[in-house]
Amino acid sequence: MYGCTPVFALSLRGTIAAVCGSLLAPVALAADPGHEGHVHDAPELSPTVITAVAPSSPLTVVTNPKDPRQPVPASDGADYLKTIPGFSAIRAGGTNGDPVLRGMFGSRLNILTNGGLMLGACPSRMDAPTSYISPETYDRLTVIKGPQSVIWGPGGSAGTILFEREPEKFGTLGSRVNASLLAGSNGRFDKVLDTAAGTDQAYARFVGNQSRSDDYHDGDDNTVASRWDKWNGDVALGWTPDQDTLLELTAGKGDGEARYAGRSMDGSQFKRESLGLRFEKSNLGEVLDKVEAQVYYNYADHVMDNYSLRTPSGSGMMGMPMVSNVDRRTMGTRIKATWRWADVQLISGIDAQTNEHRKRGGMGVDAHKGQAWTKDADFHNYGAFGELTWYVSGEDRLISGARLDRASARDFRANSATNGNTRADTLPSGFVRYEHDLAALPATTYIGLGHAQRFPDYWELFSAGGPTGSVNAFDSIKPEKTTQLDFGVQYRDERMEAWASGYVGQIRDYILFDYQGMSSRARNIDARIMGGELGAAYQLTQNWKADATLAYAWGKNSSDGTALPQMPPLESRLGLTYSRDVWSVGALWRLVAAQNRIAENQGNVVGKDYDKSAGFGVFSLNGAYKVSNHLKLSAGVDNLFDKTYAEHLNLAGNAGFGYPATDPQPVNEPGRTFWTKVDFSF
């Protein structure tokens, strides 16, 4: 697999499995080899740890988030996405970062879990959608870069991210258990259990995890406020009367707490509730091939305060105990059908989504308890889409899609000049992409043009003021309109795999935040963006493999003639692996350039450019040993030389509720970190 560096990643998946194994041992393992999906013949564990992930097809990355990776296995969705070239994250401490793709973030990234939208509630994105995602509890992660898909909902001008769990497939009565334990520096301790049992007619699955860590130390041995403790539990019940039919009910809950070095308040509660129902029917006929339908419900109940995980200073604006409790209730549905003709495939359908936001809180410990909720906003979106693939020949494919959305929002804020007002827009989006397999080389080239119109999200309409002279952001901020050209090439032969992807885009009415003192204002500007990612992996000998990736993003505020803020610097990863039989060792060298192109006091929602940043290099070692097809031991040391460094995308100082810190200081990343992990599967 490209970009995999076998890491000495000690993945402890065994202890919990032993407990569950005693409960499930009477159930015989069995699998139908004719079924697709999970293979239940004791999955074989690979002795590798991912250092970077390559595209599986043009503009699309598909990977297994259960695979261990370096640095230390991720505690949230944003942390895992950083292993994919082009991704970075706005950092605030140990966990719950906000993902950034090619310098774009927020609702420019369409993030779905099991096909449903999970939206955070904090006005400054303390609980970004990826905060509620534990990557190792999902089976598949798919990333589609750029506005090159229309079937997964509105927006997504920068890309679409899908965390998915696959339906279980059993032949006769059978079961499986996957479990892991991870321990590391700074009190890191993770537990994961994924178990299922069923027949060819029905199945039940439980996935649960707990992750915790203490405050970490940077390279200078300074303590950085960053501890967290979180858990998730999800159940799936499926009915499969035949190989072509699936009806699945899912339910889940979670909670946690997290201390932040980059904010003046911490997250003392991250409650999540999820429900979902999906139906799939395949092989319906010669033309209508498949029908899929789903409904989902996701609820986030988030508490921020400055006294649960820290002691208030007693002076200044945030010196006394205070608390804010916000929640977000999201419901949605999607119906789509797949049609096939001789050389054409069409996926068409409709979707709808609604969400409401409420808040309460005040001065004093637990001031929110017993208070009535106050609704401040609700949103609705109704969309229709179609995505067509034309197999022009054995070497040529033309993929195109179109989407039309009707989006609206209503302002319920009692003290707002737009109280009771509703705003709505009809927003078209679409793309066309041509792919060609070269005859002379084992390579595929592609070029695609996409256009996406994005309705402003809650954070842009309600968490900041509007442009100077306007009533407010709700009244004045226009939808964003992104037009982007994507192009690239993928090459693969027996010893080498290489790829390159580039993009050039124009964004009309880009939503930019200006920070002035203790306030922020949103306004529309025009922007230009460009950049790309490239990578290669080469099998030097039977045992040695080298890989490298490079990612660059550039943006310009065309309206003001300045740099576009929150652009990640040039980043490269170099990996070297030695593999032999059932063990492997590897090294990873991450190099990040200085970022001197900034727009001081500008940003987006909560991230902002504070200052220029220095470059750095971090060297890490890893290794793995596969004891058997059921047991794998791995371990790693990240930041081997104890480098003191900070990421450019950073919530500096102690900013809170979207306000900048009075004396911003970048939050340093962890110093030398050891971790061990055991994976067990049967």
NORVENDA-V941758 format. One record per backbone hydrogen bond with DSSP energy under -0.5 kcal/mol. CO is the residue of the C=O (numbers start at 1). NH is the residue of the N-H. If there is no record, write none. Layout:
# NORVENDA-V941758
CO,NH
CO,NH
This chain:
# NORVENDA-V941758
1,4
3,5
3,51
3,52
4,6
7,9
8,10
9,11
9,635
10,12
11,13
11,678
14,18
15,19
16,20
17,21
18,22
19,23
20,24
21,25
24,27
26,28
31,33
32,35
38,40
40,42
44,46
46,48
49,5
50,70
53,85
57,60
59,145
60,56
60,57
61,143
63,65
63,141
64,67
68,50
76,80
77,81
78,82
80,83
81,84
83,53
83,85
84,87
86,102
88,100
89,91
90,98
91,651
92,261
92,262
97,99
98,90
99,106
100,88
100,102
101,104
104,101
105,108
106,109
107,156
108,110
108,158
108,159
109,111
110,112
110,161
111,118
112,163
113,116
116,113
116,118
117,119
122,125
125,128
128,131
129,132
130,77
130,133
132,134
133,77
133,135
134,137
135,138
140,164
141,63
142,162
143,61
143,145
144,160
146,148
150,153
158,146
159,110
160,144
161,112
161,163
162,142
162,164
163,114
164,139
164,140
167,38
171,200
174,198
176,196
177,682
178,194
179,680
180,13
180,192
181,12
181,678
182,190
183,676
184,187
184,188
185,188
186,214
188,184
189,212
190,182
191,210
192,180
193,208
194,178
195,206
196,176
197,204
198,174
199,170
201,240
202,199
203,238
204,197
205,236
206,195
207,234
208,193
209,232
210,191
211,230
212,189
213,228
216,224
217,671
218,221
222,218
223,225
224,216
225,261
227,259
228,213
229,257
230,211
231,255
232,209
233,253
234,207
235,251
236,205
237,249
238,203
239,247
242,245
244,282
246,280
247,239
248,278
249,237
250,276
251,235
252,274
253,233
254,272
255,231
256,270
257,229
258,267
259,94
262,655
266,268
266,305
267,258
269,303
271,301
272,254
273,299
274,252
275,297
276,250
277,295
278,248
279,293
280,246
281,291
287,289
287,340
288,285
289,283
289,284
290,338
291,281
292,336
293,279
294,334
295,277
296,332
297,275
298,330
299,273
300,302
300,328
301,271
302,326
303,268
303,269
304,324
305,266
310,312
316,319
319,314
321,364
322,306
323,362
324,304
324,326
325,360
326,302
327,358
328,300
328,330
329,356
330,298
331,354
332,296
333,352
334,294
335,350
336,292
337,339
337,348
338,289
338,290
339,346
343,391
344,341
345,389
346,339
346,348
347,387
348,337
349,385
350,335
351,383
352,333
353,381
354,331
355,379
356,329
357,376
357,377
358,327
359,374
360,325
362,323
364,367
366,369
368,371
373,375
374,359
376,412
376,413
377,357
378,410
379,355
380,408
381,353
382,406
383,351
384,404
385,349
386,402
387,347
388,400
389,345
389,391
390,392
390,398
395,437
396,392
396,393
397,435
398,390
399,433
400,388
401,431
402,386
403,429
404,384
405,407
405,427
406,382
407,425
408,380
409,423
410,378
410,412
411,420
413,416
416,419
418,421
421,411
423,409
425,407
425,427
426,428
427,405
429,403
430,451
431,401
432,449
433,399
434,447
435,397
436,438
436,445
441,443
442,492
443,438
444,490
445,436
446,488
447,434
448,486
449,432
450,484
451,430
452,482
453,155
454,480
457,461
458,462
458,463
459,463
461,474
464,473
465,522
467,470
472,476
473,477
480,454
481,508
482,452
483,506
484,450
484,486
485,504
486,448
487,502
488,446
489,500
490,444
491,498
495,539
496,493
497,537
498,491
499,535
500,489
501,533
502,487
503,531
504,485
505,529
506,483
506,508
507,510
507,527
508,481
510,512
510,525
512,523
513,603
514,516
514,521
516,519
519,516
520,465
521,514
523,512
525,510
526,558
526,559
527,507
528,556
529,505
530,554
531,503
532,552
533,501
534,550
535,499
536,548
537,497
538,540
538,546
543,579
544,540
544,541
545,577
546,538
547,575
548,536
549,573
550,534
551,571
552,532
554,530
555,564
556,528
556,558
557,561
557,562
562,557
566,568
568,553
570,593
571,551
572,591
573,549
574,589
575,547
576,587
577,545
578,585
580,583
582,626
583,580
584,624
585,578
586,622
587,576
588,590
588,620
589,574
589,591
590,618
591,572
592,616
594,596
595,613
596,598
599,602
601,515
602,609
603,513
604,606
604,607
607,604
608,610
609,601
613,595
616,592
618,590
619,640
620,588
621,637
622,586
623,635
624,584
625,627
625,633
629,45
630,681
631,627
631,628
632,679
633,625
634,9
634,677
635,623
636,675
637,621
638,673
639,642
643,645
645,669
648,650
649,91
650,652
652,655
656,659
659,656
661,664
665,653
666,668
673,638
674,185
675,10
675,636
676,183
677,11
677,634
678,181
679,632
680,179
